[in-house]
Amino acid sequence: MGRRLLTGRDGLRVQFDKLGIVIALLAAYGALWASFATLKPNRIVQGKAEAMLQSLPAWAGWGLIGVLVLATAAALFRTSPWIKLVAAVAALAALTLSIGYAATFLTPPGNTYARVSPASGFWILLFAFALLAADAITRLDPPPGMRVLFLVLAAAAIGALLMSGSWNGLSIMKEYSGRADVFWVEAGKHVELALGSLFAAVLVGLPLGILCHRVAPLRDGVLNTLNLVQTIPSIALFGLLIAPLGWIAANVPGAAAIGIRGIGVAPAFVALFLYSLLPVVANTVVGLAGVPRAANDAARGIGMTGRQRLFKIEFPLALPVILTAIRIVLVQNIGMATIAALIGGGGFGVFVFQGIGQTAMDLVLLGAVPTVALAFASAVVLDALIEMNSRVPNGARSA
């Protein structure tokens, strides 16, 4: 990252990271001016926002400020990426533990209706130090396996925090405790929709992409048709699928028995499948077109058939580009599966739309936060796979 140099009277040069200045400004605003937690009489009505020092006992409040000051200094001044990463992790740990303690501190004794939620200051601070952690990891440039390890460690830390009960006083956890069974059922539906539609798109899209690569006159027509599907808004596409799927359920024997109907999982699955086809087909065509001609000529020279060249030379070389499409589709589907709740498809969108209807923002977060976390984790894992497969395969070298 770029650095800004300031020179004092004595000629001493102090180096500041430009990103560190941004993080410092965000941290100062989040800690000193924005509210840290919100105490509400119940889950729906507006509450009273409290500053950091009013949300925690004096020792905890000043202790948190001390940790944040040290972490901000690590971000602001020129330090090693490892120091920045440790500082970011310490700040994030202090923030997550403090917001849970604030819920216990602010909730009146014996009051089961009061709700405590993180306020804007907490989210700004969380974003600032998550940005510092991401910048430190980028500077370290760890190998793909190490990035996945960082993800696993972060997931384990979050899991330990939730299991410890430190957040049980927060409103989002109270929303979860009343819906724990439903939450995991809807989580399963969300994952099934996202992964199932991706799997179907790969099964159809890869052969179709290979066909478009081999048969040039077919390419433009297929890609233009799939591009047209992408222009249809998701809710509109869900609506367009209700009538034909309802007709199939009513007139095709056995269709209703396997779950095909006008509303529910079927139209959501079909819509996500249709949206997934364009990236898979297009990237398959681009990946195969990018295979060096010399690799194919060498393969022909040693007597490889067309099928052997496809699976031993062309497809391995095109795999990073195809995996990029799979990454795009998976992250896209995880987000778009939220809308499936509008037509009875289930998923985390159930909590998002229930929360919007009840003006209960913590219920909205119960659906939104795991959706974002799932998309982020998927992106990290697939990015690692793409990088690991970016090397030239041994078969291609030997050819």
TORKOL-4160 file (C-alpha; in steps of 0.2 Angstrom, whole numbers, padded with zeros to 4 digits, m for minus):
399
<pt num="1" X="0000" Y="0000" Z="0000"/>
<pt num="2" X="0005" Y="0018" Z="m0003"/>
<pt num="3" X="0013" Y="0027" Z="0012"/>
<pt num="4" X="0013" Y="0046" Z="0017"/>
<pt num="5" X="0029" Y="0054" Z="0024"/>
<pt num="6" X="0028" Y="0068" Z="0036"/>
<pt num="7" X="0044" Y="0077" Z="0041"/>
<pt num="8" X="0046" Y="0085" Z="0058"/>
<pt num="9" X="0057" Y="0100" Z="0063"/>
<pt num="10" X="0071" Y="0088" Z="0068"/>
<pt num="11" X="0071" Y="0080" Z="0051"/>
<pt num="12" X="0064" Y="0064" Z="0057"/>
<pt num="13" X="0053" Y="0056" Z="0044"/>
<pt num="14" X="0037" Y="0047" Z="0051"/>
<pt num="15" X="0029" Y="0035" Z="0038"/>
<pt num="16" X="0010" Y="0033" Z="0038"/>
<pt num="17" X="0000" Y="0020" Z="0028"/>
<pt num="18" X="m0013" Y="0028" Z="0017"/>
<pt num="19" X="m0025" Y="0014" Z="0022"/>
<pt num="20" X="m0019" Y="0016" Z="0040"/>
<pt num="21" X="m0025" Y="0034" Z="0040"/>
<pt num="22" X="m0043" Y="0028" Z="0034"/>
<pt num="23" X="m0043" Y="0015" Z="0047"/>
<pt num="24" X="m0038" Y="0027" Z="0061"/>
<pt num="25" X="m0052" Y="0040" Z="0055"/>
<pt num="26" X="m0065" Y="0026" Z="0055"/>
<pt num="27" X="m0059" Y="0019" Z="0072"/>
<pt num="28" X="m0059" Y="0037" Z="0080"/>
<pt num="29" X="m0077" Y="0040" Z="0073"/>
<pt num="30" X="m0083" Y="0023" Z="0079"/>
<pt num="31" X="m0076" Y="0024" Z="0096"/>
<pt num="32" X="m0078" Y="0042" Z="0101"/>
<pt num="33" X="m0093" Y="0049" Z="0091"/>
<pt num="34" X="m0104" Y="0035" Z="0086"/>
<pt num="35" X="m0115" Y="0024" Z="0098"/>
<pt num="36" X="m0109" Y="0007" Z="0103"/>
<pt num="37" X="m0125" Y="m0002" Z="0108"/>
<pt num="38" X="m0143" Y="0001" Z="0108"/>
<pt num="39" X="m0155" Y="m0004" Z="0122"/>
<pt num="40" X="m0173" Y="m0006" Z="0117"/>
<pt num="41" X="m0188" Y="m0010" Z="0128"/>
<pt num="42" X="m0193" Y="m0024" Z="0116"/>
<pt num="43" X="m0188" Y="m0032" Z="0100"/>
<pt num="44" X="m0198" Y="m0019" Z="0089"/>
<pt num="45" X="m0198" Y="m0002" Z="0096"/>
<pt num="46" X="m0184" Y="0011" Z="0094"/>
<pt num="47" X="m0171" Y="0010" Z="0108"/>
<pt num="48" X="m0159" Y="0022" Z="0116"/>
<pt num="49" X="m0141" Y="0022" Z="0108"/>
<pt num="50" X="m0127" Y="0022" Z="0121"/>
<pt num="51" X="m0109" Y="0027" Z="0118"/>
<pt num="52" X="m0095" Y="0015" Z="0122"/>
<pt num="53" X="m0091" Y="0021" Z="0139"/>
<pt num="54" X="m0109" Y="0021" Z="0144"/>
<pt num="55" X="m0112" Y="0003" Z="0137"/>
<pt num="56" X="m0098" Y="m0005" Z="0148"/>
<pt num="57" X="m0092" Y="m0004" Z="0165"/>
<pt num="58" X="m0078" Y="0008" Z="0167"/>
<pt num="59" X="m0064" Y="m0005" Z="0167"/>
<pt num="60" X="m0071" Y="m0014" Z="0152"/>
<pt num="61" X="m0074" Y="0002" Z="0142"/>
<pt num="62" X="m0057" Y="0010" Z="0145"/>
<pt num="63" X="m0049" Y="m0007" Z="0142"/>
<pt num="64" X="m0057" Y="m0008" Z="0125"/>
<pt num="65" X="m0052" Y="0009" Z="0121"/>
<pt num="66" X="m0034" Y="0005" Z="0125"/>
<pt num="67" X="m0034" Y="m0011" Z="0114"/>
<pt num="68" X="m0042" Y="0000" Z="0100"/>
<pt num="69" X="m0029" Y="0013" Z="0102"/>
<pt num="70" X="m0014" Y="0001" Z="0101"/>
<pt num="71" X="m0022" Y="m0008" Z="0086"/>
<pt num="72" X="m0025" Y="0009" Z="0077"/>
<pt num="73" X="m0007" Y="0014" Z="0080"/>
<pt num="74" X="m0001" Y="m0003" Z="0072"/>
<pt num="75" X="m0012" Y="0002" Z="0057"/>
<pt num="76" X="m0007" Y="0020" Z="0056"/>
<pt num="77" X="0012" Y="0018" Z="0057"/>
<pt num="78" X="0024" Y="0007" Z="0047"/>
<pt num="79" X="0024" Y="m0010" Z="0055"/>
<pt num="80" X="0026" Y="m0027" Z="0049"/>
<pt num="81" X="0011" Y="m0036" Z="0041"/>
<pt num="82" X="0011" Y="m0049" Z="0056"/>
<pt num="83" X="0010" Y="m0035" Z="0069"/>
<pt num="84" X="m0004" Y="m0027" Z="0059"/>
<pt num="85" X="m0013" Y="m0044" Z="0058"/>
<pt num="86" X="m0011" Y="m0048" Z="0077"/>
<pt num="87" X="m0017" Y="m0030" Z="0081"/>
<pt num="88" X="m0032" Y="m0032" Z="0070"/>
<pt num="89" X="m0036" Y="m0049" Z="0078"/>
<pt num="90" X="m0034" Y="m0042" Z="0095"/>
<pt num="91" X="m0046" Y="m0028" Z="0091"/>
<pt num="92" X="m0059" Y="m0039" Z="0083"/>
<pt num="93" X="m0058" Y="m0051" Z="0098"/>
<pt num="94" X="m0060" Y="m0036" Z="0111"/>
<pt num="95" X="m0075" Y="m0029" Z="0101"/>
<pt num="96" X="m0084" Y="m0046" Z="0099"/>
<pt num="97" X="m0082" Y="m0050" Z="0118"/>
<pt num="98" X="m0086" Y="m0032" Z="0123"/>
<pt num="99" X="m0103" Y="m0031" Z="0114"/>
<pt num="100" X="m0108" Y="m0047" Z="0122"/>
<pt num="101" X="m0103" Y="m0040" Z="0139"/>
<pt num="102" X="m0112" Y="m0024" Z="0135"/>
<pt num="103" X="m0128" Y="m0034" Z="0132"/>
<pt num="104" X="m0127" Y="m0041" Z="0150"/>
<pt num="105" X="m0122" Y="m0024" Z="0157"/>
<pt num="106" X="m0136" Y="m0014" Z="0149"/>
<pt num="107" X="m0151" Y="m0026" Z="0151"/>
<pt num="108" X="m0160" Y="m0023" Z="0167"/>
<pt num="109" X="m0160" Y="m0037" Z="0179"/>
<pt num="110" X="m0175" Y="m0049" Z="0177"/>
<pt num="111" X="m0181" Y="m0040" Z="0161"/>
<pt num="112" X="m0185" Y="m0053" Z="0148"/>
<pt num="113" X="m0192" Y="m0041" Z="0135"/>
<pt num="114" X="m0177" Y="m0028" Z="0134"/>
<pt num="115" X="m0166" Y="m0031" Z="0119"/>
<pt num="116" X="m0148" Y="m0025" Z="0116"/>
<pt num="117" X="m0141" Y="m0023" Z="0098"/>
<pt num="118" X="m0124" Y="m0018" Z="0091"/>
<pt num="119" X="m0126" Y="0000" Z="0085"/>
<pt num="120" X="m0117" Y="0010" Z="0071"/>
<pt num="121" X="m0101" Y="0012" Z="0081"/>
<pt num="122" X="m0098" Y="m0006" Z="0084"/>
<pt num="123" X="m0101" Y="m0010" Z="0065"/>
<pt num="124" X="m0089" Y="0004" Z="0060"/>
<pt num="125" X="m0076" Y="m0002" Z="0071"/>
<pt num="126" X="m0079" Y="m0020" Z="0066"/>
<pt num="127" X="m0077" Y="m0015" Z="0047"/>
<pt num="128" X="m0061" Y="m0005" Z="0051"/>
<pt num="129" X="m0051" Y="m0019" Z="0059"/>
<pt num="130" X="m0058" Y="m0032" Z="0047"/>
<pt num="131" X="m0051" Y="m0021" Z="0034"/>
<pt num="132" X="m0034" Y="m0020" Z="0043"/>
<pt num="133" X="m0034" Y="m0039" Z="0044"/>
<pt num="134" X="m0038" Y="m0041" Z="0026"/>
<pt num="135" X="m0024" Y="m0029" Z="0021"/>
<pt num="136" X="m0011" Y="m0038" Z="0032"/>
<pt num="137" X="m0016" Y="m0054" Z="0025"/>
<pt num="138" X="m0014" Y="m0047" Z="0007"/>
<pt num="139" X="0003" Y="m0040" Z="0011"/>
<pt num="140" X="0009" Y="m0057" Z="0019"/>
<pt num="141" X="0003" Y="m0065" Z="0002"/>
<pt num="142" X="0001" Y="m0082" Z="0010"/>
<pt num="143" X="m0001" Y="m0098" Z="0000"/>
<pt num="144" X="m0019" Y="m0104" Z="m0004"/>
<pt num="145" X="m0018" Y="m0117" Z="0010"/>
<pt num="146" X="m0013" Y="m0104" Z="0023"/>
<pt num="147" X="m0028" Y="m0093" Z="0018"/>
<pt num="148" X="m0040" Y="m0107" Z="0020"/>
<pt num="149" X="m0032" Y="m0111" Z="0037"/>
<pt num="150" X="m0035" Y="m0092" Z="0042"/>
<pt num="151" X="m0053" Y="m0095" Z="0037"/>
<pt num="152" X="m0054" Y="m0111" Z="0047"/>
<pt num="153" X="m0047" Y="m0102" Z="0063"/>
<pt num="154" X="m0058" Y="m0088" Z="0061"/>
<pt num="155" X="m0073" Y="m0099" Z="0060"/>
<pt num="156" X="m0067" Y="m0109" Z="0075"/>
<pt num="157" X="m0065" Y="m0093" Z="0085"/>
<pt num="158" X="m0083" Y="m0087" Z="0080"/>
<pt num="159" X="m0090" Y="m0105" Z="0084"/>
<pt num="160" X="m0081" Y="m0104" Z="0101"/>
<pt num="161" X="m0088" Y="m0087" Z="0105"/>
<pt num="162" X="m0106" Y="m0092" Z="0101"/>
<pt num="163" X="m0104" Y="m0109" Z="0111"/>
<pt num="164" X="m0097" Y="m0099" Z="0126"/>
<pt num="165" X="m0113" Y="m0090" Z="0128"/>
<pt num="166" X="m0105" Y="m0073" Z="0128"/>
<pt num="167" X="m0117" Y="m0067" Z="0115"/>
<pt num="168" X="m0133" Y="m0074" Z="0123"/>
<pt num="169" X="m0139" Y="m0057" Z="0129"/>
<pt num="170" X="m0138" Y="m0049" Z="0112"/>
<pt num="171" X="m0155" Y="m0047" Z="0103"/>
<pt num="172" X="m0149" Y="m0058" Z="0087"/>
<pt num="173" X="m0145" Y="m0073" Z="0098"/>
<pt num="174" X="m0162" Y="m0071" Z="0107"/>
<pt num="175" X="m0170" Y="m0071" Z="0090"/>
<pt num="176" X="m0160" Y="m0087" Z="0086"/>
<pt num="177" X="m0164" Y="m0096" Z="0102"/>
<pt num="178" X="m0183" Y="m0095" Z="0099"/>
<pt num="179" X="m0180" Y="m0101" Z="0081"/>
<pt num="180" X="m0165" Y="m0113" Z="0082"/>
<pt num="181" X="m0174" Y="m0128" Z="0074"/>
<pt num="182" X="m0181" Y="m0118" Z="0060"/>
<pt num="183" X="m0165" Y="m0109" Z="0058"/>
<pt num="184" X="m0155" Y="m0125" Z="0054"/>
<pt num="185" X="m0169" Y="m0132" Z="0043"/>
<pt num="186" X="m0169" Y="m0115" Z="0032"/>
<pt num="187" X="m0150" Y="m0116" Z="0032"/>
<pt num="188" X="m0151" Y="m0133" Z="0024"/>
<pt num="189" X="m0163" Y="m0127" Z="0011"/>
<pt num="190" X="m0152" Y="m0112" Z="0007"/>
<pt num="191" X="m0137" Y="m0123" Z="0005"/>
<pt num="192" X="m0147" Y="m0135" Z="m0006"/>
<pt num="193" X="m0153" Y="m0122" Z="m0017"/>
<pt num="194" X="m0136" Y="m0113" Z="m0020"/>
<pt num="195" X="m0126" Y="m0129" Z="m0022"/>
<pt num="196" X="m0139" Y="m0139" Z="m0031"/>
<pt num="197" X="m0142" Y="m0126" Z="m0044"/>
<pt num="198" X="m0123" Y="m0124" Z="m0046"/>
<pt num="199" X="m0121" Y="m0143" Z="m0048"/>
<pt num="200" X="m0135" Y="m0144" Z="m0061"/>
<pt num="201" X="m0128" Y="m0129" Z="m0070"/>
<pt num="202" X="m0110" Y="m0137" Z="m0071"/>
<pt num="203" X="m0118" Y="m0153" Z="m0077"/>
<pt num="204" X="m0127" Y="m0144" Z="m0092"/>
<pt num="205" X="m0115" Y="m0129" Z="m0094"/>
<pt num="206" X="m0098" Y="m0138" Z="m0096"/>
<pt num="207" X="m0104" Y="m0149" Z="m0111"/>
<pt num="208" X="m0113" Y="m0135" Z="m0118"/>
<pt num="209" X="m0098" Y="m0124" Z="m0117"/>
<pt num="210" X="m0087" Y="m0137" Z="m0125"/>
<pt num="211" X="m0100" Y="m0139" Z="m0139"/>
<pt num="212" X="m0100" Y="m0120" Z="m0142"/>
<pt num="213" X="m0081" Y="m0120" Z="m0142"/>
<pt num="214" X="m0081" Y="m0133" Z="m0155"/>
<pt num="215" X="m0096" Y="m0127" Z="m0166"/>
<pt num="216" X="m0093" Y="m0109" Z="m0169"/>
<pt num="217" X="m0110" Y="m0105" Z="m0177"/>
<pt num="218" X="m0119" Y="m0111" Z="m0162"/>
<pt num="219" X="m0109" Y="m0100" Z="m0150"/>
<pt num="220" X="m0117" Y="m0083" Z="m0153"/>
<pt num="221" X="m0134" Y="m0090" Z="m0152"/>
<pt num="222" X="m0132" Y="m0099" Z="m0136"/>
<pt num="223" X="m0122" Y="m0085" Z="m0127"/>
<pt num="224" X="m0135" Y="m0072" Z="m0133"/>
<pt num="225" X="m0149" Y="m0082" Z="m0126"/>
<pt num="226" X="m0141" Y="m0085" Z="m0109"/>
<pt num="227" X="m0136" Y="m0067" Z="m0108"/>
<pt num="228" X="m0155" Y="m0062" Z="m0111"/>
<pt num="229" X="m0160" Y="m0073" Z="m0096"/>
<pt num="230" X="m0147" Y="m0063" Z="m0086"/>
<pt num="231" X="m0156" Y="m0047" Z="m0090"/>
<pt num="232" X="m0173" Y="m0053" Z="m0082"/>
<pt num="233" X="m0174" Y="m0047" Z="m0064"/>
<pt num="234" X="m0174" Y="m0062" Z="m0051"/>
<pt num="235" X="m0192" Y="m0059" Z="m0044"/>
<pt num="236" X="m0199" Y="m0057" Z="m0062"/>
<pt num="237" X="m0191" Y="m0073" Z="m0067"/>
<pt num="238" X="m0198" Y="m0082" Z="m0052"/>
<pt num="239" X="m0215" Y="m0075" Z="m0057"/>
<pt num="240" X="m0213" Y="m0081" Z="m0075"/>
<pt num="241" X="m0209" Y="m0099" Z="m0069"/>
<pt num="242" X="m0225" Y="m0101" Z="m0058"/>
<pt num="243" X="m0237" Y="m0104" Z="m0072"/>
<pt num="244" X="m0227" Y="m0117" Z="m0083"/>
<pt num="245" X="m0221" Y="m0126" Z="m0067"/>
<pt num="246" X="m0239" Y="m0126" Z="m0060"/>
<pt num="247" X="m0245" Y="m0133" Z="m0077"/>
<pt num="248" X="m0232" Y="m0147" Z="m0076"/>
<pt num="249" X="m0237" Y="m0151" Z="m0059"/>
<pt num="250" X="m0255" Y="m0152" Z="m0064"/>
<pt num="251" X="m0253" Y="m0162" Z="m0080"/>
<pt num="252" X="m0237" Y="m0172" Z="m0079"/>
<pt num="253" X="m0240" Y="m0188" Z="m0069"/>
<pt num="254" X="m0227" Y="m0189" Z="m0055"/>
<pt num="255" X="m0221" Y="m0171" Z="m0056"/>
<pt num="256" X="m0230" Y="m0165" Z="m0041"/>
<pt num="257" X="m0224" Y="m0180" Z="m0031"/>
<pt num="258" X="m0206" Y="m0175" Z="m0034"/>
<pt num="259" X="m0209" Y="m0157" Z="m0028"/>
<pt num="260" X="m0212" Y="m0148" Z="m0045"/>
<pt num="261" X="m0225" Y="m0135" Z="m0042"/>
<pt num="262" X="m0229" Y="m0117" Z="m0046"/>
<pt num="263" X="m0222" Y="m0110" Z="m0030"/>
<pt num="264" X="m0209" Y="m0117" Z="m0018"/>
<pt num="265" X="m0192" Y="m0124" Z="m0021"/>
<pt num="266" X="m0195" Y="m0129" Z="m0039"/>
<pt num="267" X="m0196" Y="m0111" Z="m0047"/>
<pt num="268" X="m0182" Y="m0105" Z="m0036"/>
<pt num="269" X="m0171" Y="m0119" Z="m0041"/>
<pt num="270" X="m0174" Y="m0117" Z="m0060"/>
<pt num="271" X="m0172" Y="m0098" Z="m0059"/>
<pt num="272" X="m0155" Y="m0100" Z="m0050"/>
<pt num="273" X="m0150" Y="m0114" Z="m0063"/>
<pt num="274" X="m0154" Y="m0102" Z="m0077"/>
<pt num="275" X="m0144" Y="m0088" Z="m0070"/>
<pt num="276" X="m0129" Y="m0100" Z="m0067"/>
<pt num="277" X="m0128" Y="m0106" Z="m0085"/>
<pt num="278" X="m0121" Y="m0090" Z="m0093"/>
<pt num="279" X="m0105" Y="m0089" Z="m0082"/>
<pt num="280" X="m0101" Y="m0108" Z="m0083"/>
<pt num="281" X="m0104" Y="m0109" Z="m0102"/>
<pt num="282" X="m0095" Y="m0092" Z="m0106"/>
<pt num="283" X="m0080" Y="m0096" Z="m0095"/>
<pt num="284" X="m0079" Y="m0114" Z="m0103"/>
<pt num="285" X="m0078" Y="m0106" Z="m0120"/>
<pt num="286" X="m0065" Y="m0093" Z="m0115"/>
<pt num="287" X="m0055" Y="m0106" Z="m0105"/>
<pt num="288" X="m0054" Y="m0118" Z="m0120"/>
<pt num="289" X="m0051" Y="m0104" Z="m0132"/>
<pt num="290" X="m0036" Y="m0099" Z="m0121"/>
<pt num="291" X="m0027" Y="m0115" Z="m0123"/>
<pt num="292" X="m0010" Y="m0112" Z="m0132"/>
<pt num="293" X="m0010" Y="m0119" Z="m0150"/>
<pt num="294" X="0007" Y="m0127" Z="m0146"/>
<pt num="295" X="0000" Y="m0138" Z="m0133"/>
<pt num="296" X="m0013" Y="m0145" Z="m0144"/>
<pt num="297" X="m0001" Y="m0147" Z="m0159"/>
<pt num="298" X="0011" Y="m0156" Z="m0147"/>
<pt num="299" X="m0003" Y="m0167" Z="m0141"/>
<pt num="300" X="m0008" Y="m0171" Z="m0159"/>
<pt num="301" X="0010" Y="m0175" Z="m0163"/>
<pt num="302" X="0011" Y="m0189" Z="m0150"/>
<pt num="303" X="m0005" Y="m0197" Z="m0157"/>
<pt num="304" X="m0018" Y="m0191" Z="m0144"/>
<pt num="305" X="m0036" Y="m0192" Z="m0150"/>
<pt num="306" X="m0048" Y="m0177" Z="m0149"/>
<pt num="307" X="m0056" Y="m0184" Z="m0133"/>
<pt num="308" X="m0038" Y="m0187" Z="m0125"/>
<pt num="309" X="m0033" Y="m0169" Z="m0130"/>
<pt num="310" X="m0049" Y="m0162" Z="m0122"/>
<pt num="311" X="m0048" Y="m0171" Z="m0105"/>
<pt num="312" X="m0029" Y="m0172" Z="m0103"/>
<pt num="313" X="m0023" Y="m0155" Z="m0111"/>
<pt num="314" X="m0037" Y="m0143" Z="m0115"/>
<pt num="315" X="m0048" Y="m0145" Z="m0099"/>
<pt num="316" X="m0034" Y="m0145" Z="m0086"/>
<pt num="317" X="m0027" Y="m0129" Z="m0094"/>
<pt num="318" X="m0044" Y="m0121" Z="m0094"/>
<pt num="319" X="m0049" Y="m0127" Z="m0077"/>
<pt num="320" X="m0044" Y="m0110" Z="m0068"/>
<pt num="321" X="m0055" Y="m0100" Z="m0079"/>
<pt num="322" X="m0069" Y="m0113" Z="m0076"/>
<pt num="323" X="m0067" Y="m0113" Z="m0058"/>
<pt num="324" X="m0068" Y="m0094" Z="m0058"/>
<pt num="325" X="m0085" Y="m0096" Z="m0066"/>
<pt num="326" X="m0090" Y="m0108" Z="m0052"/>
<pt num="327" X="m0084" Y="m0096" Z="m0039"/>
<pt num="328" X="m0095" Y="m0082" Z="m0047"/>
<pt num="329" X="m0110" Y="m0093" Z="m0048"/>
<pt num="330" X="m0109" Y="m0100" Z="m0030"/>
<pt num="331" X="m0107" Y="m0083" Z="m0022"/>
<pt num="332" X="m0121" Y="m0076" Z="m0033"/>
<pt num="333" X="m0133" Y="m0091" Z="m0029"/>
<pt num="334" X="m0130" Y="m0089" Z="m0011"/>
<pt num="335" X="m0135" Y="m0071" Z="m0011"/>
<pt num="336" X="m0150" Y="m0074" Z="m0023"/>
<pt num="337" X="m0156" Y="m0089" Z="m0014"/>
<pt num="338" X="m0162" Y="m0076" Z="m0001"/>
<pt num="339" X="m0175" Y="m0070" Z="m0013"/>
<pt num="340" X="m0182" Y="m0088" Z="m0014"/>
<pt num="341" X="m0192" Y="m0085" Z="0002"/>
<pt num="342" X="m0204" Y="m0074" Z="m0007"/>
<pt num="343" X="m0211" Y="m0089" Z="m0017"/>
<pt num="344" X="m0210" Y="m0101" Z="m0003"/>
<pt num="345" X="m0193" Y="m0108" Z="m0007"/>
<pt num="346" X="m0186" Y="m0106" Z="0011"/>
<pt num="347" X="m0168" Y="m0102" Z="0015"/>
<pt num="348" X="m0161" Y="m0088" Z="0026"/>
<pt num="349" X="m0173" Y="m0076" Z="0016"/>
<pt num="350" X="m0187" Y="m0082" Z="0028"/>
<pt num="351" X="m0179" Y="m0072" Z="0042"/>
<pt num="352" X="m0175" Y="m0057" Z="0032"/>
<pt num="353" X="m0192" Y="m0055" Z="0025"/>
<pt num="354" X="m0201" Y="m0059" Z="0042"/>
<pt num="355" X="m0189" Y="m0046" Z="0050"/>
<pt num="356" X="m0194" Y="m0033" Z="0037"/>
<pt num="357" X="m0212" Y="m0037" Z="0040"/>
<pt num="358" X="m0211" Y="m0035" Z="0058"/>
<pt num="359" X="m0199" Y="m0021" Z="0058"/>
<pt num="360" X="m0187" Y="m0032" Z="0068"/>
<pt num="361" X="m0170" Y="m0028" Z="0062"/>
<pt num="362" X="m0161" Y="m0041" Z="0073"/>
<pt num="363" X="m0172" Y="m0054" Z="0064"/>
<pt num="364" X="m0166" Y="m0047" Z="0047"/>
<pt num="365" X="m0148" Y="m0049" Z="0053"/>
<pt num="366" X="m0152" Y="m0067" Z="0058"/>
<pt num="367" X="m0154" Y="m0071" Z="0040"/>
<pt num="368" X="m0142" Y="m0058" Z="0032"/>
<pt num="369" X="m0127" Y="m0062" Z="0043"/>
<pt num="370" X="m0125" Y="m0081" Z="0039"/>
<pt num="371" X="m0129" Y="m0077" Z="0021"/>
<pt num="372" X="m0114" Y="m0065" Z="0020"/>
<pt num="373" X="m0103" Y="m0077" Z="0030"/>
<pt num="374" X="m0107" Y="m0091" Z="0019"/>
<pt num="375" X="m0103" Y="m0081" Z="0003"/>
<pt num="376" X="m0087" Y="m0075" Z="0010"/>
<pt num="377" X="m0081" Y="m0092" Z="0015"/>
<pt num="378" X="m0086" Y="m0099" Z="m0002"/>
<pt num="379" X="m0076" Y="m0086" Z="m0011"/>
<pt num="380" X="m0060" Y="m0089" Z="0000"/>
<pt num="381" X="m0061" Y="m0108" Z="m0003"/>
<pt num="382" X="m0064" Y="m0106" Z="m0022"/>
<pt num="383" X="m0050" Y="m0093" Z="m0024"/>
<pt num="384" X="m0038" Y="m0105" Z="m0015"/>
<pt num="385" X="m0043" Y="m0119" Z="m0027"/>
<pt num="386" X="m0041" Y="m0107" Z="m0042"/>
<pt num="387" X="m0024" Y="m0102" Z="m0037"/>
<pt num="388" X="m0019" Y="m0120" Z="m0034"/>
<pt num="389" X="m0025" Y="m0125" Z="m0051"/>
<pt num="390" X="m0017" Y="m0110" Z="m0060"/>
<pt num="391" X="m0001" Y="m0120" Z="m0062"/>
<pt num="392" X="0002" Y="m0129" Z="m0079"/>
<pt num="393" X="m0003" Y="m0147" Z="m0076"/>
<pt num="394" X="0011" Y="m0161" Z="m0078"/>
<pt num="395" X="0001" Y="m0169" Z="m0093"/>
<pt num="396" X="0002" Y="m0152" Z="m0102"/>
<pt num="397" X="0021" Y="m0150" Z="m0099"/>
<pt num="398" X="0025" Y="m0168" Z="m0105"/>
<pt num="399" X="0014" Y="m0165" Z="m0121"/>
